[in-house]
Amino acid sequence: MVKNIFIILSFAYVPVWAQMDTVWLSETIITPDRLHEGLMQMKPDSLVTLQMNSRPLSESLFRQNGIYLKAYGPGGLQTVSLRGLSASQTAVLWNGISLQSPMNGVIDLALIPSFFIDNQALEFGTSSALNGNSAMGGALILNNSPKKLLGLANRVLIRGGSFGNFFIGQDLAFVSKKFSSRTRFISGGAKNNFNFSNPYKTTPAETMRHAKESSMGLLQELNYKWGYGHQLFGRIWYQKNDRQIPPTWVQNESKATQNDVNLRANVEYVMIRKHGKAFFRTAFLDESIRYTDPLISLKSKNRSKGYIGIAEFDRDWKMGISSGVLNATRQEGKSSGYIGKPNLSQISLGLTHKYHKKKTSILLAARQLWANGSIRPFTASAFFQHQISRRIRLNLRVGNAYRLPTLNDLYWNPGGNPKLEAERSWNAEFGFHWQINKQWDLQWNNYLLKIENYINWVPGVLSIWQPQNVAGVWGRGHESELNFHKSFRKFAVKWNALWHLNLVSKNLNLNDYYDVTRQIAYVPANRLSSTLTFQYHNFSLRWSNIFTSNRFLNEDHDDLLKAFYWGSLVLSWDKNAFSFLAEANNLYNSQYQLVNLRPMPPLNGSVGVQYIFKQKKKPS
């Protein structure tokens, strides 16, 4: 049945809100942006996005936003955590397509180049009714945008830095009135041979060994527009990453390597009419991971495939917009840890309506899921926003979300548990946005969440680890953002400060709220960041600081990773087609870890140059 639906949903959607003329669209968002207005979101400004363009997405997020990354050292697995929940409880979407592995539920953000992403946003809070599976802590939304300017453009970006780090990126685009082509290529790598102090060794001074990494990727985009409101989009993204796995503090050596190959493709068709739009999308995902470790004679290869079809229809009314979405997904996994080739088929139907009148907006969303023929959790959310004065806007949101067990949870041999239930969460939050004056604004948000059927791997019969729905989770926290900006002729100053408080505890008895006392492992209770930016004419100087509090390594709280400060200084200059950038990272030379026994780089730096060639096409 699902395969038949894939045939019907043979194209992909891209939301559009531009006039129907011959100019290419300026932005591509996975769902109509009007349906996400007012939700707790964080988006980097254009200057920061440009400066982070040569970095992996994981590094870009670490520096820009108040989120915590779980990173197994440079070049290792790096995943995102929103509101203290796990990486598998945070949705990651690329042009509306979930990038999370069906096998383990996560995606390695170190393998996503920022150079391939045009728009990114962190959306906090329960949003399964809008964003689907895994959106319990929130969603990371990534999108591509077609170029607007008619003609030919070529951008070349080169960066080199400490420890053999280098990056080369090229972005070639051609845009006519009806056709657009954009080709992006990246190549990069690093030796990661930095010095660090190892407290587990008699002679603590060491140099990181067996830590080389390299990457190569290509993203091709094609866009065609015809008739009255018809558009076709196509993308294909191929990427190959090779990396050596360095030894931990307690290992004498490592010879392990990992090779990742990813192929992602999608086609999208959009039809725009006076009072509505129709979007159709199809996508194919192919992920292959080969891991070898000669020291223990281990060779493993895991491969997963995904087939996605989506249809969405929007209708504008006098006081709002309604949307209906049908999504069909089939995922397959292949591994030596499976018997056969297990798969998961899903069909979901979602309905959304946003009402707006003068000072009040109400967003209602609902989604019903069927997985492998069985009815799964029904999710719904409600968002209320009211402008109580010219400067103050109140926000209130409630909803629930779900996360399906992964293929590893269900079918890993030995240990898989086919009887697992989906995790379910409930979330409530209240906040406000205060435009204090022309220079200052404050965003303030508090939340409470509860998770049931939390999936945890625990020792079972014959000490074989097995996933069980054994625990629940209480979470409560706070998010605030303070902004300042001031301009004086050619001089401008911006200041941004973020505070994220996440108190997240696992408990066998969810009905006893006051028994929840122990913070989940690897979740910092406090994370604070500030960024001060000075701009004068063609120069900019950005000084960033991040504080991350203690993180416990287990639920007994008998061991921890200490709090640390991290800072960076970025200087950039641009003149016509040329740009120059120099940066210093880990300014205070902090010795810190994001994962136990995996050291991170000390003070380091890099320089980069960018050249943009534009040949504008004369209007016909």
C-alpha positions, 0 to 999 in steps of 0.5 A, spaced: 500 500 500 505 504 501 509 503 495 502 505 491 502 511 495 509 513 493 507 513 486 501 517 487 505 522 491 511 522 485 513 529 487 515 534 493 512 540 495 516 547 497 512 552 500 511 559 497 509 565 498 511 570 493 508 574 487 507 570 481 512 573 476 518 572 473 523 573 479 525 566 482 523 565 489 527 568 495 526 563 500 524 555 501 521 553 507 519 546 509 512 548 511 508 555 510 512 560 514 505 563 516 504 556 520 510 557 524 510 564 526 510 566 533 513 559 535 520 559 539 525 559 534 532 561 533 535 563 526 542 566 525 543 573 522 546 573 515 553 575 517 554 569 522 551 564 517 556 567 512 562 566 517 560 559 519 559 557 511 566 553 511 564 549 518 560 543 519 553 544 521 555 541 528 560 547 529 556 552 526 550 550 531 555 550 537 557 557 536 551 560 534 545 558 539 544 556 546 544 548 545 548 543 547 552 538 542 554 531 544 561 530 540 566 524 540 572 529 539 573 532 532 571 528 526 567 524 531 560 523 531 556 530 533 549 530 535 544 535 537 540 536 544 534 540 545 531 541 552 536 536 554 533 530 550 537 525 546 538 526 539 533 521 537 528 526 540 530 532 536 527 532 529 532 534 523 529 536 517 532 538 510 527 541 505 521 537 509 525 530 509 527 527 515 534 525 515 535 521 522 537 514 521 531 509 521 537 504 524 539 508 530 534 515 530 540 520 530 544 524 524 551 526 525 551 533 524 559 533 523 557 530 516 553 536 514 557 542 511 554 549 512 556 550 505 550 546 503 545 549 507 541 556 505 536 557 511 536 554 518 532 554 524 532 551 531 524 550 533 524 549 540 518 545 544 513 539 542 512 539 535 510 532 532 503 535 529 507 539 525 514 536 524 512 529 525 516 523 528 521 525 534 520 532 534 519 532 542 525 536 544 524 540 538 526 540 531 532 543 527 529 545 520 534 546 514 532 548 507 535 550 500 533 556 496 534 558 489 538 564 487 534 570 485 539 574 481 538 573 474 545 571 470 551 567 472 554 567 479 560 563 481 563 563 489 569 560 491 571 559 498 578 557 501 579 556 508 586 553 512 587 553 519 590 549 525 592 542 525 591 541 518 584 543 517 582 546 510 576 547 506 574 548 499 567 550 497 565 552 490 558 555 488 556 556 481 549 558 479 545 560 473 539 563 473 534 565 467 527 567 468 524 560 467 530 556 469 535 555 474 541 551 476 546 551 482 552 546 483 555 546 490 562 542 491 566 541 497 572 538 499 575 538 506 579 535 511 584 535 518 589 532 521 587 533 528 594 532 531 593 537 537 596 537 544 593 535 550 594 533 557 591 526 559 590 525 566 590 518 566 597 517 563 604 518 567 606 522 562 600 527 561 602 531 555 600 527 549 599 529 541 592 526 538 594 520 534 590 517 528 585 522 527 585 524 520 578 526 517 576 528 509 570 529 506 567 530 499 560 532 497 556 535 491 549 538 491 546 539 484 539 543 484 535 545 478 529 549 478 524 550 472 518 555 472 512 555 467 505 557 466 501 560 471 504 558 478 507 552 476 514 550 479 518 544 479 524 543 483 530 537 483 536 536 488 541 531 489 546 531 494 552 526 494 557 526 500 563 521 502 566 522 509 572 518 511 575 518 518 580 515 523 577 514 530 582 516 535 584 513 541 580 515 548 584 517 554 585 510 557 587 507 550 594 506 548 592 506 540 587 505 535 586 503 528 579 504 527 576 507 521 569 509 519 567 511 512 560 514 510 557 515 504 550 518 503 546 519 497 539 524 498 535 526 492 528 529 492 523 532 487 518 537 488 512 540 484 508 546 486 502 549 484 500 556 486 493 559 485 489 565 488 487 562 494 491 556 495 497 552 493 498 544 492 505 541 494 507 534 492 514 531 494 518 525 493 525 523 496 530 517 496 535 517 502 541 512 502 546 511 507 552 507 508 556 506 514 563 502 514 566 501 520 573 497 521 577 495 527 583 491 525 585 490 533 579 486 534 578 483 527 571 487 526 568 489 520 561 491 519 557 495 514 550 498 515 546 501 510 539 504 510 534 506 505 528 511 505 522 512 500 518 518 502 512 521 498 508 527 501 502 531 498 500 538 502 494 542 500 493 550 503 487 554 503 487 561 505 481 564 508 479 571 510 481 570 517 487 564 517 490 559 513 488 551 513 493 546 511 492 538 510 498 533 509 499 526 507 505 523 508 507 516 506 514 513 508 518 506 507 524 505 511 529 499 510 535 497 514 541 492 512 546 490 517 550 484 520 546 485 527 539 484 523 536 477 521 533 479 514 532 486 512 527 489 517 523 495 514 518 500 517 512 503 513 508 509 516 502 513 513 500 520 517 495 525 516 496 532 518 491 538 519 493 545 521 489 551 521 492 558 523 487 563 525 489 571 525 485 577 527 488 583 529 492 582 535 490 575 536 493 568 533 491 561 534 494 555 531 491 548 531 495 542 529 493 535 529 496 528 526 494 521 526 500 516 524 499 509 522 505 504 522 506 497 519 498 497 519 497 499 526 494 505 529 500 509 533 499 515 537 495 521 535 498 528 536 495 535 537 498 542 539 495 548 540 499 555 540 496 562 542 499 568 541 496 575 543 499 582 543 497 585 549 500 592 548 504 595 542 511 592 545 509 586 549 506 579 545 504 573 550 505 566 547 502 560 550 503 553 547 500 546 549 501 539 545 504 532 545 509 528 541 511 521 539 518 517 537 517 511 534 522 505 536 528 505 531 530 498 527 535 497 532 530 497 538 526 493 534 530 488 531 537 488 533 540 481 534 541 479 540 537 484 544 531 487 539 524 488 542 519 488 537 514 489 543 516 496 544 511 502 545 512 508 542 515 514 546 510 519 548 510 526 551 506 532 553 509 539 553 506 546 556 510 552 555 508 560 556 513 566 554 513 573 552 516 577 547 518 584 549 520 590 544 523 594 550 525 600 545 528 601 538 535 598 541 533 592 546 528 586 545 527 580 550 524 573 549 522 569 555 520 562 555 518 557 560 516 550 559 514 543 562 514 536 559 513 529 561 515 523 557 512 516 558 514 509 555 521 512 555 526 507 551 532 505 555 537 499 554 538 495 560 541 488 562 536 482 560 536 475 560 543 472 560 546 479 561 544 481 554 542 488 553 535 489 551 530 496 550 525 496 554 519 501 556 522 502 563 522 509 565 519 516 564 522 523 564 520 530 567 523 536 564 522 543 566 526 549 564 527 556 561 529 559 555 531 567 554 534 571 549 536 578 550 538 583 544 541 590 543 543 593 536 545 600 535 547 604 529 551 610 528 552 612 521 557 607 518 558 604 525 554 598 528 554 594 534 550 588 536 549 584 542 546 577 543 545 573 550 542 567 551 540 563 557 538 556 557 536 552 563 534 545 562 532 540 568 531 533 566 530 527 570 529 520 569 524 517 574 520 510 574 514 513 578 512 519 573 506 520 578 511 522 583 513 529 581 517 531 587 521 524 587 524 527 580 531 529 583 537 527 578 539 530 572 540 525 566 547 524 564 550 529 559 545 534 560 548 541 562 543 544 567 545 551 565 548 554 558 549 561 557 552 564 551 553 572 549 556 575 542 558 582 541 559 584 534 562 591 531 561 593 524 564 599 521 564 600 513 567 593 510 570 591 517 566 586 522 569 583 529 565 578 533 567 576 540 563 570 542 563 566 549 559 560 551 559 557 558 557 550 559 555 547 566 557 541 569 554 534 566 554 528 570 556 521 567 551 517 570 544 517 574 548 516 580 552 523 580 558 520 582 562 522 576 562 528 572 565 532 566 567 539 569 564 546 567 567 550 561 568 556 558 569 557 550 570 563 546 572 565 539 574 572 536 572 573 528 575 578 524 572 579 517 573 584 511 569 585 504 571 589 498 567 588 492 567 581 490 573 579 495 572 577 503 577 575 508 576 572 514 580 570 520 578 567 527 581 564 533 577 559 537 577 556 544 580 563 546 581 561 553 585 555 551 580 551 556 581 543 556 574 540 556 570 534 553 563 534 550 563 526 551 567 523 557 575 521 555 574 525 548 578 531 548 577 537 544 582 542 541 585 547 545 586 554 542 586 554 534 585 559 529 584 559 521 584 564 515 579 564 509 578 568 503 572 568 498 571 571 491 564 572 488 563 573 480 557 575 478 555 576 471 548 579 471 543 578 465 540 584 461 533 584 462 529 582 455 
